[in-house]
Amino acid sequence: MTITAKYPSKCAACGGAVAAGERIEWSKGSPARHTECPDSPSPAPAQQKRAYRPTTCTMCGHVERHDRRGYPIGDRVLRSGECQSCYEERKMGY
């Protein structure tokens, strides 16, 4: 079925960029394609890697570290701004 693209993506047929608002061929379970692929398609933008910022505990100053794959090493700093150890100590009433 022919629809209007809601999000930018990559054409499965030619590998070119599909802009949001462009008419595309789509069916459930298969990737989007241009209705008519251009002769010289513009390359699709590369995905950017997510940068991990070091976060610091507001109570003790512990800095959260990550390994090469992005998983935290040791205590995590929670959304509240404190590390797991400080959170548990506060909850236990130490």
N, C-alpha and C positions, 0 to 999 in steps of 0.2 A: 504494500500500500504506500502511496505517496503522502508524506507528511512534512511539516516544517520542523527543522531541528531546534530543540530547546537549548541544547548545550553544544559547545564545540567538541569535535571528535575527529577521528581519522577514517577515511573511506576504505572499506574492505577491498574494493576492486582496484583502485589506482594508488592507494597509499597517501593521497593528498589530504590536505586539511579540509574539514567541513566546518563552516562557520555557523554560529547560532543564527537562526532565521532563514537559513538556506533550505530549499526543497530537497528532500532525500527519499530514497526507497528504503523502507523498513518493514521487517516482519518480526514477530515475537520469537526470541531465541536466536536470531542471527544479527550480525553487525550491520550498521548503516552503510549505505552506498549512495554516491551521487546519482541523481536521475540521469544525467549525462555527464560523464567524466570529462574534464577539460583536457585539451591536447598536452598542455604542460602544467600539471598540477603543482600548487604551492606545497612545500613540505609541511607536514604536521609539526607543531611545536613539541619540543622534547619535554618530558616530565621532569620537574625539578625535585631534587631530593629534599626531604624535610630536614631542616637544621634543628638540632637539639641545643637549646640554651641551658646552661647550668643554672639550676634554681637553688636558692639558699634558704635554710630554715630560719625563721624569724626569731626563734627562741634561743637556739644554741649555735647557729652559724654553720651547721653541717651543709656541705655542698653536694648535691646529687650528681653522681657520675653515671655515664652510660658506656656499654661496650660497643664494639664495632657495628653490631646489628641494631643498636638503639635500645637495648634492654637495660634497665637500671641495675647498677652494681651497689649492693648494700641497701641502706635505708632509702626509701623514696621520700621526696618532699610532697606532701599532700596539697590539695587545693586551698586548705586553710592557711597554708604558708609555714606549717611546722612539719618536722620529719616524723616518721612513724614512732620513733622512740619517745620524743617529746609529747606526742599525742597520747600514747599509752600511759606515760607517767602522769599527765594531766587528768586523764580519765580515772586512773587508779587513786588519785589524790595524794601523790608523793610530794 
